[in-house]
Amino acid sequence: PFLFAMPSTTTPSVIAAVSLGAIVDVKDKNSLYVSNLSVNVTENSLREVFHSCGQLDEVIFRTYPGSLKWYAQLNFRSPDGVVQGSKMEGTPICGTGIRCSAIDPTSFAANEQLA
């Protein structure tokens, strides 16, 4: 098997996704993807929950390809924001426990289509 060392600042979700063969987009290294969102979630509610994780530059709401389901891409100023934000896994926002990942959730769907 092919093994390589991940930098010590790499979040566990990055390591897991790489080991599962997910596509890792380096340009999004300061992005955290938040899914399982309530329909009542707003940019302000996300900023409120993640403000303690680091400087949040941008919140982008996206939909999964071919679906009405959506998720948020949080762009932090530094990779440390992603590390701290990943620890918010399961935090309820508007009554729904969120899921956090450093990997774009659509990259998994892309890999499944390629397989």
Disulfide bonds with the S-S distance in Angstrom:
none
